[in-house]
């Protein structure tokens, strides 16, 4: 589909980094590994910049679940656990997502999360709602299928796919639900894409660093350190990428995650990137200032916890 210059100009405005307080929802497969817990905690502990209106549990299927529905349920419970550790209230903020992936690009997977996103986007006023997706993007694509008008009212911030110069884009979030991924890339929704291999791989930490700057300084700091420790190995040079926190770092300070405007890539049947210069623009990350993000994250997650 070709997009007119007027549509592209409007998209470019929405792709500018946000100014002021950001209204956002977070769509997360929180129990998938360890990085979603960091991203969720970081967002909730950044009220000076981020107003987290809702958190949605996304489906996932790997060794930590028996299927997408079980992955979503475990993620839902993990979201509640993070809120509890931060002594924050979940009332009206946490929603279950889809129990399966999209069968095709025309049929949504309705869920409380998708319905809440539609309602929140449509009733949100003039400022866009930032939809931060750090898992399979099923819930967000379903909301767009349920109500396409939200395309003009949201900005999607998605950790999905690999760098645009990578030989494939077989990344966990994207590859779990290719129809949903294609919807996000093809529909013209304002999209900020954070590739994994080649970009967010820079945001790595170690157990030693977490022990030095995060553990035993707060309940959440100790929990996050412990879950990273639980998946570490005995290699002296072992490190863990905290992929998902990159999205939060960009929302807080876009200078920490340089980006560029590019035509939206095409997701091929071979799960590689295809390119067409006539496609609508998106913003794609090219690098990560890992020290700046971790410094801010450690400071916030070791600050005194107070009920919210």
Backbone bond lengths (Angstrom), bond angles and torsions (degrees), N, CA, C in turn:
res aa  C-N    CA-C-N  psi(-1)  N-CA   C-N-CA  omega(-1)  CA-C   N-CA-C  phi
1 X - - - 1.470 - - 1.524 109.39 -
2 X 1.333 118.03 131.07 1.449 122.09 177.68 1.520 109.56 -93.45
3 X 1.311 115.40 143.70 1.456 121.12 -177.37 1.523 109.02 -112.57
4 X 1.328 116.60 136.34 1.454 120.96 -179.01 1.522 110.12 -69.36
5 X 1.336 115.51 162.33 1.463 120.25 -179.33 1.529 110.83 -61.38
6 X 1.343 117.01 -37.54 1.471 119.26 -178.64 1.525 110.49 -64.62
7 X 1.346 116.58 -40.32 1.465 119.44 177.28 1.518 110.14 -65.73
8 X 1.328 117.32 -42.31 1.455 120.66 179.94 1.520 111.10 -63.66
9 X 1.345 117.96 -39.89 1.462 121.01 178.08 1.523 110.92 -62.71
10 X 1.323 116.47 -41.37 1.460 120.03 178.76 1.523 110.46 -66.21
11 X 1.331 115.91 -40.41 1.464 119.31 176.70 1.517 111.22 -61.08
12 X 1.326 116.98 -43.25 1.466 120.64 -178.50 1.520 111.41 -59.09
13 X 1.330 116.76 -38.59 1.469 119.60 177.62 1.521 110.66 -61.91
14 X 1.334 116.26 -41.99 1.463 119.85 -178.46 1.522 112.20 -73.74
15 X 1.334 116.73 -17.64 1.453 120.05 178.65 1.523 112.68 -86.25
16 X 1.334 117.02 -6.25 1.467 119.41 174.79 1.522 109.86 -62.83
17 X 1.330 118.30 145.99 1.466 119.86 176.15 1.524 111.17 -56.19
18 X 1.321 118.03 143.10 1.466 120.92 -176.82 1.520 111.96 -69.16
19 X 1.315 114.81 149.28 1.463 121.55 176.09 1.519 108.33 -117.00
20 X 1.326 116.66 145.49 1.448 120.77 178.82 1.515 112.07 74.72
21 X 1.335 115.57 -161.02 1.457 121.62 -178.17 1.525 110.01 -71.13
22 X 1.322 116.72 132.56 1.457 122.80 -175.98 1.521 109.74 -101.81
23 X 1.332 116.26 120.53 1.469 120.97 169.68 1.516 107.70 -78.21
24 X 1.342 116.96 127.67 1.457 118.27 -177.44 1.518 111.65 -147.12
25 X 1.323 114.46 156.39 1.461 122.36 165.33 1.520 106.18 -122.47
26 X 1.328 116.32 154.31 1.461 121.57 -178.45 1.520 109.22 -120.70
27 X 1.328 116.08 123.41 1.461 123.06 178.83 1.524 107.30 -107.87
28 X 1.338 117.97 115.26 1.459 120.12 -164.17 1.521 112.99 -143.23
29 X 1.344 116.04 134.03 1.468 121.50 170.69 1.536 107.87 -91.04
30 X 1.301 115.33 71.53 1.465 123.29 -160.95 1.515 114.79 -63.02
31 X 1.326 117.65 -26.47 1.463 120.07 -177.13 1.529 111.64 -95.55
32 X 1.309 117.18 2.09 1.458 121.87 -176.07 1.526 112.63 -59.13
33 X 1.355 117.05 -48.70 1.463 120.99 174.22 1.524 108.40 -150.37
34 X 1.341 119.34 -121.45 1.462 119.30 -175.87 1.521 113.48 -122.85
35 X 1.327 118.32 -14.13 1.456 119.28 -171.49 1.521 113.78 -78.61
36 X 1.340 117.64 -31.55 1.464 119.69 179.68 1.518 111.35 -61.24
37 X 1.331 117.17 -36.95 1.458 120.41 179.54 1.539 111.08 -62.15
38 X 1.330 115.88 -38.13 1.464 119.84 176.04 1.523 110.22 -64.35
39 X 1.332 116.78 -47.16 1.463 120.57 -177.22 1.529 111.50 -62.55
40 X 1.326 117.03 -44.86 1.453 120.69 179.54 1.529 110.88 -62.64
41 X 1.313 116.42 -47.24 1.465 120.11 179.76 1.527 111.25 -61.85
42 X 1.323 116.09 -43.27 1.467 121.71 -179.57 1.523 110.65 -61.11
43 X 1.330 117.11 -44.16 1.454 120.22 179.30 1.528 111.73 -63.92
44 X 1.327 116.37 -45.43 1.463 120.05 -178.37 1.518 112.36 -66.26
45 X 1.326 117.08 -26.81 1.461 121.13 -179.51 1.531 112.50 -94.82
46 X 1.335 117.21 17.11 1.472 121.07 179.41 1.524 110.93 -123.54
47 X 1.344 118.07 51.77 1.470 119.32 -174.88 1.522 113.47 -68.70
48 X 1.332 117.70 -15.03 1.464 119.91 178.32 1.533 111.21 -67.63
49 X 1.336 116.29 -20.90 1.461 120.97 -177.56 1.523 112.76 -124.22
50 X 1.333 117.13 -32.05 1.460 121.29 -171.08 1.520 111.72 -119.41
51 X 1.311 116.48 127.85 1.457 122.56 172.45 1.520 106.96 -104.70
52 X 1.333 116.59 98.53 1.458 121.58 -177.77 1.526 107.88 -81.83
53 X 1.332 116.18 104.59 1.458 120.57 -174.87 1.522 112.13 -84.41
54 X 1.334 117.45 -31.42 1.464 120.61 -177.75 1.518 109.21 -158.70
55 X 1.331 114.34 156.65 1.461 121.59 176.30 1.524 107.35 -129.66
56 X 1.331 116.68 130.52 1.456 122.92 -177.03 1.527 110.29 -113.79
57 X 1.320 115.98 136.92 1.460 121.22 176.68 1.522 109.28 -86.62
58 X 1.326 116.28 124.19 1.466 122.01 -179.29 1.524 110.61 -99.34
59 X 1.320 117.42 151.50 1.464 120.37 177.16 1.525 110.93 -73.60
60 X 1.322 115.85 152.30 1.464 120.40 169.25 1.520 108.34 -156.41
61 X 1.342 114.91 158.54 1.457 120.60 179.25 1.520 108.89 -142.47
62 X 1.336 114.34 108.99 1.465 121.36 173.17 1.528 107.21 -153.21
63 X 1.315 117.07 -158.57 1.465 120.26 -177.98 1.515 112.82 -63.39
64 X 1.327 117.90 -16.50 1.467 121.51 -178.55 1.528 113.01 -92.32
65 X 1.338 118.21 5.60 1.462 120.31 178.11 1.520 109.35 -149.60
66 X 1.323 115.65 161.71 1.463 120.58 177.62 1.525 111.99 -93.60
67 X 1.318 117.49 -1.71 1.453 122.82 -179.63 1.512 109.92 166.42
68 X 1.332 118.93 172.73 1.468 121.01 -177.82 1.521 114.14 -57.56
69 X 1.337 117.33 -39.91 1.472 119.65 -179.72 1.521 111.10 -65.27
70 X 1.317 116.52 -43.65 1.459 120.57 177.84 1.526 110.54 -65.04
71 X 1.336 116.53 -38.97 1.456 119.46 176.93 1.515 112.29 -61.98
72 X 1.337 116.53 -41.92 1.468 119.81 177.85 1.523 110.70 -63.18
73 X 1.334 117.51 -44.62 1.461 120.80 -178.88 1.526 111.14 -63.71
74 X 1.331 116.89 -42.72 1.468 119.58 177.97 1.526 111.13 -65.38
75 X 1.318 116.53 -35.82 1.459 119.71 176.49 1.523 111.03 -66.01
76 X 1.316 116.30 -40.55 1.469 120.51 177.20 1.525 110.80 -58.31
77 X 1.324 116.61 -46.45 1.456 120.52 -179.97 1.531 110.88 -65.83
78 X 1.319 117.15 -35.86 1.464 120.14 179.29 1.527 111.23 -69.19
79 X 1.320 116.97 -35.98 1.470 120.02 174.56 1.527 110.05 -59.27
80 X 1.332 116.36 -47.04 1.465 119.72 178.71 1.515 110.93 -59.87
81 X 1.329 117.17 -37.62 1.466 120.90 179.42 1.520 111.30 -64.37
82 X 1.329 117.39 -43.02 1.467 120.49 179.29 1.526 110.43 -62.70
83 X 1.323 116.99 -44.67 1.468 120.07 176.94 1.528 110.09 -58.19
84 X 1.325 117.23 -42.53 1.459 121.23 -179.26 1.523 111.42 -63.45
85 X 1.317 117.06 -44.71 1.465 120.56 179.29 1.523 111.61 -62.30
86 X 1.328 116.12 -31.56 1.458 120.74 178.44 1.531 112.29 -88.03
87 X 1.337 115.79 -0.15 1.469 121.32 -179.39 1.527 111.21 57.13
88 X 1.324 115.07 44.01 1.460 121.70 179.72 1.520 110.23 -114.85
89 X 1.315 115.79 147.60 1.457 123.01 -177.45 1.534 110.33 -79.98
90 X 1.337 116.57 136.64 1.469 121.20 179.25 1.523 113.28 -99.36
91 X 1.296 118.70 -1.56 1.467 121.04 -173.04 1.527 111.34 -56.20
92 X 1.351 115.68 121.64 1.449 121.25 177.23 1.514 114.82 70.59
93 X 1.332 118.12 12.27 1.467 120.66 -173.85 1.526 114.64 -117.68
94 X 1.310 118.94 -19.87 1.463 120.80 -172.31 1.527 109.09 -118.35
95 X 1.352 116.35 128.57 1.456 121.37 -173.41 1.523 110.54 -132.86
96 X 1.322 115.57 141.47 1.453 120.83 174.80 1.528 110.00 -75.85
97 X 1.336 114.82 142.85 1.451 120.53 -179.48 1.510 112.70 -103.09
98 X 1.311 115.71 -157.72 1.455 122.47 -176.29 1.518 111.43 -66.39
99 X 1.326 115.50 148.40 1.464 121.39 175.88 1.527 111.51 -96.42
100 X 1.317 117.76 2.04 1.462 121.91 178.66 1.507 110.11 -158.22
101 X 1.332 116.50 172.79 1.458 122.38 179.96 1.524 110.07 -90.78
102 X 1.319 116.61 168.46 1.461 120.47 178.28 1.529 110.67 -68.39
103 X 1.322 115.95 138.19 1.468 120.71 175.71 1.531 111.06 -78.55
104 X 1.334 115.58 -30.71 1.455 121.49 -179.92 1.518 107.62 -158.58
105 X 1.324 116.09 -178.65 1.464 120.71 -174.90 1.527 112.69 -88.10
106 X 1.330 117.70 9.14 1.465 120.91 179.29 1.526 113.30 -115.89
107 X 1.331 117.96 -16.35 1.460 120.94 -170.73 1.524 110.40 -113.56
108 X 1.343 117.83 113.95 1.465 119.71 -179.42 1.521 112.02 -74.53
109 X 1.302 115.27 164.29 1.466 123.72 169.19 1.534 106.49 -108.84
110 X 1.334 117.90 90.17 1.468 119.49 -178.21 1.525 111.40 -60.36
111 X 1.313 115.45 146.12 1.458 121.60 179.46 1.517 108.21 -161.70
112 X 1.339 118.00 164.17 1.466 119.21 173.96 1.521 112.04 -56.52
113 X 1.335 118.22 -36.66 1.467 121.03 179.95 1.525 110.93 -65.50
114 X 1.334 117.13 -47.91 1.465 119.98 -178.94 1.528 111.00 -62.67
115 X 1.316 116.46 -41.79 1.467 119.43 -179.64 1.534 110.79 -67.41
116 X 1.331 117.49 -38.97 1.463 119.44 177.91 1.521 110.72 -64.58
117 X 1.328 116.65 -40.07 1.462 119.45 179.52 1.524 110.91 -61.99
118 X 1.319 117.74 -43.35 1.463 120.58 177.69 1.523 110.39 -59.50
119 X 1.316 116.62 -50.34 1.471 120.30 -178.03 1.521 111.42 -62.48
120 X 1.321 116.34 -43.58 1.469 120.38 -176.50 1.531 110.89 -67.29
121 X 1.329 116.18 -39.59 1.459 119.88 179.69 1.523 111.46 -68.82
122 X 1.314 116.82 -43.34 1.462 120.44 -175.60 1.529 112.29 -71.94
123 X 1.322 117.43 -25.73 1.466 120.87 -176.55 1.523 112.91 -107.84
124 X 1.318 116.67 19.45 1.463 119.66 -169.73 1.502 117.08 -92.64
125 X 1.313 119.48 -2.77 1.453 119.79 -178.78 1.518 112.37 88.26
126 X 1.339 117.30 -167.32 1.466 120.58 -171.62 1.525 115.03 -74.48
127 X 1.316 118.04 -27.67 1.460 119.96 -177.47 1.527 110.53 -79.10
128 X 1.336 117.43 141.15 1.470 119.15 -178.18 1.517 111.99 -68.99
129 X 1.300 115.36 150.63 1.463 122.41 172.65 1.524 107.29 -92.86
130 X 1.316 116.37 123.45 1.472 120.51 177.96 1.522 108.43 -84.76
131 X 1.326 114.71 121.28 1.459 122.17 -178.28 1.524 107.16 -104.97
132 X 1.314 116.30 102.57 1.462 121.83 -175.67 1.522 108.15 -93.85
133 X 1.325 116.41 112.85 1.456 121.76 -177.37 1.519 108.99 -112.20
134 X 1.335 116.01 121.29 1.466 120.62 -178.18 1.524 110.78 -124.35
135 X 1.320 115.45 30.96 1.457 122.53 175.92 1.517 108.73 -149.68
136 X 1.323 116.61 -163.78 1.463 119.26 170.85 1.527 108.05 -56.10
137 X 1.326 116.59 137.28 1.461 119.60 -169.10 1.529 112.35 -92.90
138 X 1.324 115.52 30.02 1.463 123.40 -177.34 1.526 112.23 -59.36
139 X 1.327 117.55 -48.48 1.467 120.52 -177.01 1.520 111.60 -61.38
140 X 1.321 116.89 -41.42 1.464 121.01 -177.31 1.524 110.26 -70.68
141 X 1.330 117.02 -45.27 1.462 119.87 177.72 1.526 111.00 -61.98
142 X 1.321 117.20 -38.31 1.463 120.41 178.07 1.523 110.99 -63.07
143 X 1.330 116.63 -40.92 1.467 119.84 178.18 1.520 110.57 -62.58
144 X 1.326 118.01 -39.78 1.463 121.11 178.00 1.523 110.85 -65.05
145 X 1.319 117.54 -39.65 1.467 120.02 177.32 1.523 111.36 -67.58
146 X 1.328 117.05 -36.27 1.462 120.44 178.93 1.523 111.78 -67.99
147 X 1.344 116.21 -37.08 1.463 120.56 -178.42 1.540 108.88 -148.92
148 X 1.348 117.03 89.07 1.469 119.90 -177.56 1.523 114.49 -58.47
149 X 1.339 117.75 -20.47 1.463 120.05 -178.98 1.524 112.59 -63.25
150 X 1.323 118.35 -18.44 1.468 118.58 179.62 1.526 111.77 -68.78
151 X 1.335 117.48 -15.09 1.467 120.03 177.86 1.525 110.80 -55.54
152 X 1.313 116.87 -35.75 1.457 120.91 -179.95 1.505 114.78 -84.04
153 X 1.330 117.40 0.17 1.458 120.35 -174.44 1.527 113.76 -122.33
154 X 1.336 117.47 -0.43 1.463 120.37 -177.98 1.523 110.00 -129.79
155 X 1.325 114.61 161.64 1.465 123.05 166.72 1.523 106.06 -124.15
156 X 1.323 117.38 123.60 1.453 121.72 -179.56 1.526 109.30 -90.80
157 X 1.308 116.04 127.46 1.463 123.68 176.20 1.527 105.85 -113.70
158 X 1.335 116.44 106.87 1.473 119.64 -168.51 1.518 112.32 -124.90
159 X 1.326 115.41 124.98 1.451 120.88 166.70 1.526 106.96 -85.61
160 X 1.335 115.96 100.50 1.456 119.43 -174.95 1.510 112.37 -159.84
161 X 1.316 117.21 139.74 1.449 122.14 179.73 1.518 112.17 79.38
162 X 1.328 115.44 177.57 1.453 122.31 176.55 1.526 109.51 -106.15
163 X 1.330 115.85 175.71 1.460 120.62 177.91 1.523 110.32 -54.35
164 X 1.317 116.32 149.86 1.459 120.84 -173.69 1.525 112.65 -66.65
165 X 1.336 117.56 -15.68 1.464 120.38 176.59 1.532 112.15 -99.58
166 X 1.337 116.84 6.34 1.465 120.33 -178.82 1.532 109.58 -76.38
167 X 1.328 118.49 147.58 1.465 119.39 -175.55 1.521 114.87 -66.91
168 X 1.310 117.95 -20.92 1.464 121.26 173.57 1.521 107.80 -144.20
169 X 1.311 116.18 174.85 1.463 119.22 175.71 1.528 110.13 -131.07
170 X 1.339 114.36 41.16 1.466 121.34 179.29 1.528 109.72 -80.85
171 X 1.286 113.90 71.11 1.467 122.93 -179.79 1.523 108.16 -104.36
172 X 1.327 117.60 145.25 1.461 122.78 -169.25 1.520 112.94 -53.50
173 X 1.331 118.57 -51.01 1.459 120.72 -176.38 1.524 111.46 -62.30
174 X 1.314 116.78 -47.49 1.464 121.27 -177.38 1.522 111.25 -68.78
175 X 1.338 116.88 -45.57 1.456 120.73 -171.27 1.526 113.17 -72.78
176 X 1.347 118.09 -21.47 1.453 119.01 177.73 1.526 112.25 -63.24
177 X 1.324 116.51 -35.88 1.467 119.83 -175.07 1.527 109.81 -139.72
178 X 1.340 117.88 76.79 1.466 119.52 179.37 1.523 114.89 -57.49
179 X 1.358 120.90 -40.49 1.471 117.88 178.28 1.531 112.50 -59.90
180 X 1.337 117.55 -42.41 1.462 120.16 178.15 1.523 110.78 -64.52
181 X 1.325 116.38 -40.28 1.466 120.49 179.53 1.523 110.41 -62.27
182 X 1.328 117.26 -41.92 1.463 120.41 179.19 1.524 111.28 -64.85
183 X 1.317 117.19 -38.27 1.468 119.67 177.72 1.520 110.20 -57.63
184 X 1.329 117.25 -47.65 1.457 121.53 -177.58 1.529 110.93 -64.16
185 X 1.320 117.41 -38.88 1.460 121.70 -178.09 1.525 112.43 -77.48
186 X 1.327 117.81 -25.35 1.464 121.01 -171.25 1.523 114.61 -103.48
187 X 1.327 118.55 -21.89 1.470 119.83 -166.74 1.520 113.66 -82.14
188 X 1.317 118.71 -11.46 1.458 120.78 179.96 1.508 114.67 90.40
189 X 1.327 118.70 6.86 1.459 120.35 175.39 1.527 109.17 -64.73
190 X 1.327 119.00 138.97 1.463 119.87 174.93 1.532 109.91 -56.33
191 X 1.327 116.30 124.45 1.463 121.33 -170.57 1.519 110.68 -132.07
192 X 1.329 115.02 127.61 1.458 122.54 169.29 1.521 105.77 -108.55
193 X 1.329 116.99 114.44 1.462 121.39 -174.76 1.526 110.46 -104.85
194 X 1.336 115.16 133.40 1.460 121.47 178.04 1.522 108.33 -116.07
195 X 1.347 117.67 98.93 1.457 120.52 -179.18 1.519 111.37 -67.11
196 X 1.314 115.08 153.65 1.473 120.37 179.11 1.523 110.68 -87.46
197 X 1.343 118.57 -85.96 1.457 119.88 -178.79 1.524 110.44 -58.45
198 X 1.332 115.48 128.58 1.449 121.70 178.12 1.508 115.06 93.94
199 X 1.348 118.34 -11.75 1.464 120.37 -179.49 1.529 110.63 -133.74
200 X 1.327 117.49 -74.26 1.467 118.85 -175.67 1.524 112.50 -73.52
201 X 1.325 117.72 -7.34 1.467 120.73 172.60 1.526 112.01 -59.25
202 X 1.329 117.59 -17.71 1.461 120.26 178.27 1.530 112.36 -68.33
203 X 1.342 117.91 -22.21 1.456 120.09 -174.34 1.533 110.23 -87.62
204 X 1.311 116.15 67.72 1.464 122.03 -178.79 1.518 110.50 -108.62
205 X 1.325 115.46 149.26 1.457 121.76 176.56 1.522 108.79 -137.01
206 X 1.329 116.04 176.45 1.459 121.90 179.59 1.521 109.43 -130.30
207 X 1.327 115.73 162.46 1.462 119.84 175.61 1.522 110.04 -61.00
208 X 1.305 117.57 -38.80 1.469 120.57 -179.88 1.526 110.70 -61.34
209 X 1.338 117.24 -42.04 1.460 119.87 179.08 1.531 110.53 -66.67
210 X 1.324 116.96 -42.25 1.458 119.83 179.35 1.526 111.19 -65.54
211 X 1.328 117.73 -39.61 1.464 120.47 176.08 1.521 111.21 -61.27
212 X 1.325 116.43 -36.63 1.463 120.31 -176.71 1.522 113.01 -75.71
213 X 1.339 117.52 -33.24 1.468 119.15 -169.35 1.521 115.48 -122.61
214 X 1.341 118.17 -8.30 1.462 118.86 -174.20 1.524 113.29 -129.51
215 X 1.306 118.12 -44.07 1.470 121.48 -174.19 1.520 111.79 -65.05
216 X 1.351 115.29 144.83 1.461 123.47 172.85 1.527 113.24 63.84
217 X 1.317 116.33 18.30 1.468 120.79 175.39 1.527 111.76 -110.97
218 X 1.312 115.91 -13.75 1.459 122.95 175.23 1.518 107.51 -164.84
219 X 1.317 116.71 161.10 1.464 119.97 177.77 1.523 110.99 -59.65
220 X 1.333 115.91 -44.45 1.458 118.48 -178.25 1.517 110.68 -69.28
221 X 1.334 117.53 -36.16 1.456 120.16 178.99 1.516 112.38 -62.76
222 X 1.322 116.48 -41.84 1.458 120.68 178.40 1.520 110.60 -67.29
223 X 1.329 117.69 -41.31 1.464 120.75 -179.63 1.526 111.10 -63.22
224 X 1.320 116.70 -46.68 1.464 119.88 -178.84 1.530 111.16 -63.59
225 X 1.310 116.52 -40.36 1.468 119.63 177.29 1.514 110.63 -62.72
226 X 1.317 116.45 -42.52 1.472 120.35 -177.39 1.518 112.03 -65.40
227 X 1.327 119.00 -38.60 1.463 119.03 -178.83 1.525 111.01 -72.14
228 X 1.335 117.56 -30.78 1.461 119.06 173.41 1.520 109.67 -69.03
229 X 1.334 116.17 -42.86 1.470 120.24 179.47 1.535 110.76 -59.51
230 X 1.324 116.59 -36.35 1.464 120.46 -175.98 1.519 113.01 -66.57
231 X 1.330 117.54 -21.54 1.458 119.69 -179.94 1.524 112.32 -109.20
232 X 1.342 117.49 8.66 1.457 120.45 -179.35 1.520 110.50 -79.87
233 X 1.321 116.11 164.80 1.455 120.44 174.39 1.524 109.86 -121.18
234 X 1.302 117.27 -173.92 1.470 120.53 -172.22 1.518 113.29 -89.48
235 X 1.323 117.87 1.98 1.459 119.85 179.70 1.521 110.83 -64.32
236 X 1.305 117.14 134.99 1.462 120.85 -178.98 1.520 111.77 -64.37
237 X 1.324 116.85 -25.37 1.465 120.48 -176.16 1.525 112.69 -104.04
238 X 1.345 117.58 16.67 1.463 120.84 -175.51 1.527 111.35 -66.28
239 X 1.332 115.74 139.10 1.463 121.46 174.34 1.518 108.61 -143.90
240 X 1.318 115.75 165.23 1.467 121.29 -178.69 1.520 109.59 -129.59
241 X 1.317 116.61 130.81 1.463 120.49 176.20 1.524 109.31 -80.53
242 X 1.318 116.29 129.69 1.475 122.36 177.02 1.527 106.63 -102.47
243 X 1.325 114.29 64.77 1.465 122.01 -169.52 1.532 113.99 -46.64
244 X 1.327 115.58 -53.82 1.467 121.03 -164.58 1.520 113.92 -67.53
245 X 1.325 117.77 -24.08 1.462 120.20 -179.16 1.521 112.08 -66.51
246 X 1.342 117.47 -15.48 1.469 120.29 178.35 1.527 110.78 -60.70
247 X 1.319 117.57 -39.53 1.470 120.38 -178.90 1.529 111.14 -61.35
248 X 1.318 116.14 -41.37 1.465 120.57 179.49 1.521 110.26 -69.24
249 X 1.338 116.30 -40.91 1.461 119.80 177.57 1.518 112.08 -58.22
250 X 1.345 117.29 -40.79 1.469 120.15 179.51 1.523 111.38 -65.82
251 X 1.323 117.23 -41.60 1.461 119.44 179.26 1.529 111.66 -63.42
252 X 1.325 116.72 -34.68 1.461 120.30 -179.47 1.521 110.99 -74.95
253 X 1.329 116.47 -44.24 1.467 120.88 -179.64 1.527 108.92 -150.10
254 X 1.331 118.61 99.72 1.464 121.22 -177.24 1.523 114.01 -59.45
255 X 1.337 117.73 -21.54 1.462 119.40 178.27 1.524 111.94 -65.84
256 X 1.319 117.30 -20.39 1.461 120.26 179.99 1.527 112.36 -76.53
257 X 1.326 116.94 -16.84 1.468 121.02 -179.20 1.530 108.02 -135.20
258 X 1.337 117.91 88.19 1.471 119.89 179.19 1.525 111.67 -58.22
259 X 1.321 115.58 143.66 1.460 121.92 -177.41 1.521 110.14 -137.02
260 X 1.325 115.64 168.54 1.453 121.35 175.13 1.524 109.29 -142.24
261 X 1.329 115.35 154.30 1.461 121.29 174.79 1.535 108.63 -87.40
262 X 1.339 115.56 128.14 1.464 121.59 -179.44 1.526 108.46 -140.12
263 X 1.333 117.77 159.56 1.470 119.09 171.09 1.529 109.79 -64.50
264 X 1.314 116.59 141.35 1.461 119.58 179.40 1.521 109.83 -58.12
265 X 1.328 117.72 126.23 1.469 119.16 -179.37 1.526 111.28 -70.18
266 X 1.316 114.53 162.35 1.466 122.14 177.90 1.526 107.90 -102.16
267 X 1.320 116.71 130.37 1.457 120.65 175.74 1.527 108.38 -88.46
268 X 1.330 116.64 112.14 1.459 120.67 -176.93 1.528 110.86 -81.06
269 X 1.334 115.62 169.04 1.463 120.39 176.87 1.524 111.86 -65.82
270 X 1.319 116.90 -20.50 1.466 121.45 178.51 1.531 111.93 -88.01
271 X 1.336 116.80 5.68 1.481 123.75 -177.79 1.521 109.22 57.73
272 X 1.316 114.45 49.10 1.463 122.97 169.58 1.520 107.54 -124.29
273 X 1.331 115.80 169.67 1.455 119.84 176.70 1.527 110.70 -87.77
274 X 1.320 115.66 134.96 1.454 122.27 167.12 1.523 108.33 -114.20
275 X 1.337 116.93 161.89 1.459 119.41 -172.27 1.520 110.99 -136.50
276 X 1.328 114.71 142.71 1.459 123.12 177.04 1.520 106.28 -147.94
277 X 1.318 117.33 115.97 1.472 121.20 -174.38 1.517 112.90 -67.33
278 X 1.333 118.51 -13.19 1.464 121.31 178.81 1.522 113.37 -86.86
279 X 1.325 117.23 -2.43 1.467 118.80 -179.40 1.520 110.92 -75.50
280 X 1.339 114.29 159.69 1.449 120.72 -178.07 1.536 110.93 -63.50
281 X 1.336 117.90 156.15 1.463 120.58 -176.24 1.524 112.84 -80.81
282 X 1.319 114.18 149.17 1.465 122.40 166.55 1.523 106.54 -132.35
283 X 1.309 116.71 170.73 1.463 121.55 172.47 1.518 107.81 -109.00
284 X 1.335 117.16 129.67 1.463 121.91 -177.17 1.519 110.19 -125.27
285 X 1.329 116.43 134.78 1.465 121.65 -178.92 1.519 110.60 -73.63
286 X 1.337 115.58 146.92 1.465 121.48 -178.03 1.524 113.23 -121.99
287 X 1.339 118.07 -15.35 1.462 120.68 -176.20 1.523 108.38 -162.96
288 X 1.338 116.60 166.37 1.457 122.18 178.76 1.522 109.60 -137.34
289 X 1.325 116.13 128.13 1.469 121.27 173.23 1.532 107.26 -86.08
290 X 1.322 117.13 86.26 1.460 120.73 -169.91 1.525 112.31 -65.15
291 X 1.322 119.05 -36.77 1.467 120.14 -177.01 1.528 111.07 -64.06
292 X 1.316 116.71 -42.63 1.461 120.25 -179.09 1.520 111.04 -64.06
293 X 1.328 117.13 -43.08 1.462 120.07 -178.78 1.528 110.67 -66.72
294 X 1.323 117.97 -47.05 1.460 119.43 -179.21 1.524 112.05 -66.03
295 X 1.322 117.88 -35.43 1.466 119.76 176.96 1.523 110.49 -60.19
296 X 1.328 116.63 -46.00 1.459 120.95 179.72 1.525 110.72 -66.87
297 X 1.328 117.15 -44.04 1.467 121.46 -179.56 1.532 111.15 -61.74
298 X 1.336 117.70 -47.59 1.469 120.35 -179.53 1.525 110.85 -61.60
299 X 1.330 116.68 -41.34 1.470 120.30 -179.47 1.517 110.71 -61.40
300 X 1.321 116.67 -45.19 1.461 119.90 -176.12 1.527 112.60 -72.67
301 X 1.325 117.15 -38.03 1.460 119.64 -175.99 1.524 113.04 -81.00
302 X 1.315 116.95 -5.47 1.468 119.73 173.70 1.528 111.21 -109.02
303 X 1.316 116.96 1.38 1.470 120.84 175.60 1.529 109.18 -70.57
304 X 1.325 117.24 155.16 1.470 119.94 179.01 1.519 111.68 -55.27
305 X 1.315 116.34 137.42 1.465 122.06 179.49 1.518 109.22 -90.46
306 X 1.314 116.00 132.94 1.462 120.50 178.97 1.512 108.34 -133.12
307 X 1.344 118.19 147.20 1.460 120.61 -179.68 1.515 111.30 -60.26
308 X 1.332 116.63 140.72 1.465 122.88 177.20 1.516 108.63 -126.61
